[in-house]
Amino acid sequence: MLFTGIMPANRSRDWWTQARHDLHAARENARLGIHDWACFMAQQAAEKALKALIQHAGGDAWGHSVRELAALLPEDIPVPGELHEGLVLLDRYYIPTRYPNGIASGTPAETYGAKDAETAIGLSEQVLRFIEGHLPRPITGD
């Protein structure tokens, strides 16, 4: 895990709460037809959920790649292979969904459609279910 020397306060509950909020925002953006932003928010939900678990386990993770964040999880929390494949795809929704220079031509708004949003949200839901299974109930609030 990446440690910065001084351990910050454990804010895993805050990371988890924001992850759930971002997933809700992804669903709402998809419902409104804002598919590029739905894809980005789905990636953000997965990123923040992973940070919640890493911080709960005593780590202090930085960065935005959900694949790289998953690699920081403790050895006793193995990421299933099919979920790992989803993380690789979710990473593709971090930059190109927001910046025209992240794609060959056009804009993210013109490039990402309903199927992309559905895929991103589905993958993010899988990540959050996986993470939720490793967080204690007081953090998840369920």
Backbone bond lengths (Angstrom), bond angles and torsions (degrees), N, CA, C in turn:
res aa  C-N    CA-C-N  psi(-1)  N-CA   C-N-CA  omega(-1)  CA-C   N-CA-C  phi
1 M - - - 1.435 - - 1.521 109.62 -
2 L 1.305 115.05 155.29 1.458 120.75 178.40 1.516 108.58 -90.04
3 F 1.323 116.79 114.65 1.452 121.54 178.53 1.518 108.21 -111.96
4 T 1.303 116.73 141.78 1.455 121.51 -176.46 1.520 112.94 -96.79
5 G 1.325 118.32 5.14 1.453 121.14 179.67 1.512 111.59 103.09
6 I 1.305 116.99 -60.87 1.461 121.44 177.05 1.521 107.24 -101.42
7 M 1.322 115.71 124.55 1.459 119.09 -178.46 1.531 110.22 -78.11
8 P 1.327 116.96 125.30 1.459 119.45 176.26 1.533 109.52 -73.90
9 A 1.316 115.13 169.97 1.459 119.52 175.73 1.521 108.95 -59.45
10 N 1.310 116.40 146.45 1.462 120.41 177.87 1.519 108.68 -72.01
11 R 1.315 115.70 111.29 1.458 121.23 -179.11 1.523 110.53 -114.83
12 S 1.313 116.16 30.13 1.461 119.66 -177.16 1.521 112.01 -58.66
13 R 1.325 117.44 -37.23 1.472 119.42 177.66 1.527 110.69 -61.17
14 D 1.344 117.52 -41.82 1.466 121.14 179.63 1.529 111.39 -64.51
15 W 1.339 116.22 -43.28 1.470 120.03 177.52 1.525 110.04 -60.39
16 W 1.341 116.21 -43.74 1.467 120.42 -178.58 1.535 111.14 -65.18
17 T 1.319 116.74 -43.84 1.461 120.78 179.45 1.520 110.78 -61.47
18 Q 1.335 116.45 -42.14 1.466 119.65 179.00 1.524 111.26 -68.57
19 A 1.315 117.49 -35.30 1.470 120.52 177.11 1.523 110.34 -59.99
20 R 1.311 116.28 -44.97 1.475 120.03 179.55 1.526 110.83 -65.74
21 H 1.330 116.52 -38.56 1.459 120.47 176.80 1.534 110.47 -62.91
22 D 1.326 116.77 -44.34 1.467 120.62 -179.82 1.523 111.41 -63.57
23 L 1.323 117.98 -36.66 1.466 120.50 176.70 1.528 110.12 -65.25
24 H 1.307 116.54 -40.80 1.472 120.40 175.51 1.533 109.80 -60.88
25 A 1.330 116.88 -44.15 1.471 121.11 178.67 1.528 110.81 -62.22
26 A 1.323 117.00 -37.42 1.471 120.39 177.27 1.528 109.88 -61.67
27 R 1.320 116.44 -46.71 1.471 120.62 179.94 1.530 111.31 -61.97
28 E 1.321 116.22 -42.31 1.461 119.94 -179.34 1.527 111.36 -66.97
29 N 1.333 117.35 -41.54 1.462 119.84 177.35 1.518 110.92 -62.97
30 A 1.330 117.31 -39.66 1.467 120.15 177.39 1.523 110.12 -63.33
31 R 1.307 116.55 -43.43 1.472 120.79 179.45 1.529 110.69 -59.92
32 L 1.321 116.77 -35.97 1.463 121.63 -179.65 1.532 112.88 -82.99
33 G 1.335 117.41 -3.78 1.459 120.83 -179.63 1.512 113.82 83.92
34 I 1.309 117.38 15.60 1.470 121.75 178.22 1.528 106.21 -97.77
35 H 1.323 114.73 75.67 1.464 121.56 -167.86 1.520 113.81 -73.00
36 D 1.332 117.21 -35.23 1.464 118.84 178.79 1.521 110.00 -62.90
37 W 1.319 116.60 -44.81 1.460 120.20 -179.03 1.525 110.78 -71.00
38 A 1.323 117.97 -32.79 1.472 120.94 175.89 1.524 109.85 -61.22
39 C 1.317 117.14 -42.15 1.470 121.12 178.56 1.523 110.53 -63.61
40 F 1.328 116.82 -44.97 1.460 120.47 179.97 1.529 110.75 -63.53
41 M 1.318 117.28 -44.94 1.464 119.91 -178.41 1.534 110.95 -65.68
42 A 1.314 117.41 -33.29 1.467 120.11 175.78 1.526 110.15 -63.68
43 Q 1.335 116.93 -41.98 1.459 120.38 177.06 1.525 110.18 -62.94
44 Q 1.323 116.19 -41.69 1.456 120.50 -179.80 1.529 111.85 -63.38
45 A 1.325 117.05 -38.89 1.464 120.74 178.57 1.522 110.27 -61.09
46 A 1.325 116.55 -44.56 1.466 120.21 179.42 1.525 110.72 -65.49
47 E 1.314 117.15 -42.11 1.465 121.35 179.42 1.525 110.96 -59.52
48 K 1.308 116.38 -47.46 1.463 120.38 -176.59 1.528 111.77 -70.68
49 A 1.317 116.78 -33.75 1.472 120.07 176.29 1.529 109.88 -64.53
50 L 1.316 116.89 -43.35 1.464 120.29 177.51 1.525 110.97 -62.72
51 K 1.317 117.19 -41.01 1.459 120.49 178.24 1.527 110.72 -64.00
52 A 1.329 117.03 -34.86 1.471 120.31 176.58 1.519 110.49 -60.86
53 L 1.324 116.76 -45.91 1.462 120.11 -177.87 1.531 111.28 -70.21
54 I 1.302 117.03 -40.45 1.468 120.47 178.59 1.525 109.81 -61.99
55 Q 1.323 116.01 -44.34 1.456 118.32 -179.66 1.533 110.69 -68.68
56 H 1.320 117.86 -38.03 1.463 120.60 176.61 1.532 110.69 -59.50
57 A 1.328 116.17 -34.87 1.468 121.22 -179.32 1.528 112.40 -81.65
58 G 1.339 117.50 1.40 1.457 120.36 176.29 1.511 114.49 101.33
59 G 1.319 118.27 2.89 1.455 121.14 -179.92 1.511 112.19 -94.96
60 D 1.305 115.75 173.16 1.452 123.15 177.98 1.516 106.91 -136.02
61 A 1.294 116.46 91.99 1.462 121.53 -172.99 1.522 111.75 -90.33
62 W 1.329 114.63 140.83 1.454 122.25 174.93 1.516 108.06 -127.34
63 G 1.300 116.37 154.56 1.456 121.27 178.23 1.512 111.32 113.21
64 H 1.313 115.31 177.31 1.456 120.52 -173.36 1.522 114.11 -124.82
65 S 1.296 118.11 -11.78 1.462 121.09 -179.30 1.526 109.88 -75.12
66 V 1.338 116.14 116.03 1.462 118.58 -179.88 1.529 111.02 -67.47
67 R 1.306 117.14 -30.10 1.467 120.04 176.39 1.524 110.24 -64.71
68 E 1.323 116.90 -45.18 1.463 120.54 179.62 1.529 111.50 -69.63
69 L 1.325 117.70 -35.90 1.460 120.40 176.93 1.524 110.56 -64.49
70 A 1.315 117.31 -40.98 1.470 120.73 179.04 1.526 110.81 -61.36
71 A 1.323 116.45 -32.31 1.466 120.19 178.84 1.530 111.45 -68.51
72 L 1.323 118.10 -16.59 1.456 122.34 179.13 1.528 113.09 -87.11
73 L 1.319 117.04 -6.25 1.462 119.78 -179.87 1.524 109.83 -65.44
74 P 1.321 116.78 148.99 1.464 119.58 177.99 1.531 111.16 -57.90
75 E 1.328 116.05 153.04 1.467 121.38 -177.86 1.514 113.32 -59.19
76 D 1.330 117.49 -26.64 1.463 119.91 -179.02 1.533 112.39 -82.00
77 I 1.348 116.83 5.31 1.465 121.66 174.52 1.533 108.02 -124.28
78 P 1.335 116.90 75.64 1.461 119.44 -178.72 1.533 111.72 -73.16
79 V 1.301 115.85 139.22 1.462 121.96 177.57 1.523 108.25 -85.77
80 P 1.340 117.95 122.03 1.465 119.80 178.51 1.532 111.23 -59.33
81 G 1.324 116.36 148.30 1.458 121.78 -177.12 1.511 114.21 -54.71
82 E 1.350 117.00 -43.94 1.464 119.44 -178.47 1.526 111.31 -66.90
83 L 1.318 116.82 -31.79 1.457 119.54 177.19 1.526 110.06 -72.26
84 H 1.313 116.57 -37.11 1.471 120.03 177.58 1.524 110.42 -59.25
85 E 1.326 117.08 -41.83 1.472 120.37 177.78 1.525 110.93 -60.99
86 G 1.334 116.63 -38.51 1.451 120.69 177.73 1.518 112.53 -65.73
87 L 1.320 116.67 -35.27 1.464 120.88 178.69 1.525 110.69 -63.94
88 V 1.316 115.87 -39.82 1.466 120.04 178.43 1.529 109.75 -60.72
89 L 1.323 116.84 -42.51 1.464 120.81 178.93 1.531 110.89 -68.18
90 L 1.330 117.57 -42.28 1.464 119.70 179.09 1.524 112.05 -59.82
91 D 1.318 117.63 -34.45 1.463 119.96 177.63 1.529 111.86 -59.82
92 R 1.300 117.24 -27.17 1.471 121.14 179.43 1.526 112.39 -71.28
93 Y 1.318 116.90 -11.47 1.462 120.68 -179.87 1.525 112.67 -97.64
94 Y 1.305 117.91 5.92 1.462 120.05 -176.82 1.538 112.66 -79.89
95 I 1.288 119.22 -54.68 1.469 121.16 -176.68 1.537 113.03 -98.00
96 P 1.323 120.01 -49.34 1.468 119.27 -173.95 1.527 114.94 -62.26
97 T 1.328 117.73 -21.02 1.465 119.73 179.48 1.526 112.13 -76.02
98 R 1.332 116.67 -10.82 1.461 120.64 -175.23 1.514 114.82 -116.67
99 Y 1.324 118.00 -24.62 1.462 120.32 -171.54 1.528 111.38 -125.69
100 P 1.337 117.81 128.53 1.467 119.68 178.21 1.523 113.73 -58.27
101 N 1.326 117.87 -30.28 1.460 118.86 -179.96 1.526 111.91 -78.98
102 G 1.325 117.24 1.25 1.461 120.94 174.77 1.521 112.53 -88.35
103 I 1.332 116.30 -5.01 1.471 122.25 178.56 1.522 108.99 -129.87
104 A 1.327 115.94 163.95 1.468 120.74 -173.93 1.525 113.07 -62.59
105 S 1.319 117.59 -42.52 1.466 120.77 179.31 1.521 108.91 -161.33
106 G 1.315 115.67 162.35 1.457 120.27 -179.52 1.523 111.29 81.10
107 T 1.319 114.49 -162.88 1.461 120.81 -178.44 1.522 110.02 -119.04
108 P 1.310 116.69 158.58 1.465 119.07 174.98 1.534 112.06 -57.28
109 A 1.335 116.64 -37.45 1.463 119.93 179.89 1.528 111.67 -61.51
110 E 1.323 116.99 -32.29 1.465 121.42 178.95 1.528 112.34 -84.76
111 T 1.323 116.58 -20.98 1.462 121.75 -171.48 1.516 113.20 -89.54
112 Y 1.333 117.04 -41.72 1.470 120.99 -173.62 1.520 110.29 -94.10
113 G 1.339 114.99 132.83 1.450 120.83 -177.53 1.518 112.55 -119.92
114 A 1.313 114.52 -171.65 1.463 121.74 -176.57 1.528 112.19 -59.46
115 K 1.316 117.17 -39.21 1.465 120.32 -179.95 1.532 110.67 -64.71
116 D 1.323 116.39 -40.33 1.474 120.06 177.11 1.524 110.28 -60.73
117 A 1.325 116.25 -46.74 1.463 120.39 -179.41 1.522 110.83 -63.10
118 E 1.300 116.94 -42.32 1.471 120.97 178.49 1.528 110.91 -60.70
119 T 1.319 116.03 -43.35 1.468 120.70 178.83 1.526 110.96 -64.01
120 A 1.330 116.74 -48.73 1.459 121.12 -178.10 1.527 111.30 -61.90
121 I 1.306 116.98 -44.07 1.466 120.78 -179.64 1.525 110.28 -65.63
122 G 1.316 117.06 -42.54 1.462 120.10 178.04 1.517 112.46 -60.60
123 L 1.321 116.38 -42.11 1.468 120.19 178.28 1.528 110.87 -66.05
124 S 1.320 116.21 -42.06 1.454 120.08 179.17 1.526 110.72 -63.41
125 E 1.303 117.47 -40.43 1.462 120.90 176.77 1.528 110.98 -59.72
126 Q 1.327 116.90 -40.30 1.463 120.57 177.52 1.529 111.13 -62.23
127 V 1.327 115.94 -43.19 1.466 120.34 179.79 1.525 109.91 -62.84
128 L 1.323 116.99 -46.05 1.459 119.27 -178.42 1.527 111.88 -65.16
129 R 1.321 117.85 -37.43 1.472 119.76 176.24 1.529 110.19 -63.09
130 F 1.329 116.98 -42.80 1.463 121.53 178.74 1.533 110.06 -61.15
131 I 1.324 116.42 -48.93 1.461 121.02 -178.73 1.523 110.41 -63.46
132 E 1.312 116.83 -44.17 1.465 120.76 -178.66 1.526 111.69 -57.95
133 G 1.321 116.27 -33.14 1.449 120.62 178.27 1.521 113.77 -68.44
134 H 1.322 116.37 -12.44 1.469 120.82 -178.61 1.526 113.15 -114.64
135 L 1.313 117.22 1.58 1.460 120.88 177.46 1.523 109.25 -104.76
136 P 1.308 117.80 145.71 1.464 119.39 177.81 1.525 111.14 -71.48
137 R 1.298 115.91 154.63 1.450 122.18 -177.79 1.535 113.65 -55.07
138 P 1.315 120.17 -39.22 1.469 117.26 179.68 1.528 113.50 -58.11
139 I 1.321 117.38 -29.17 1.463 120.29 179.68 1.521 110.48 -79.21
140 T 1.330 116.77 -45.08 1.461 119.71 -176.11 1.521 111.44 -74.63
141 G 1.321 117.09 -23.73 1.446 119.85 178.40 1.513 114.26 74.87
142 D 1.311 117.19 4.90 1.467 120.24 -178.43 1.507 111.15 -91.13
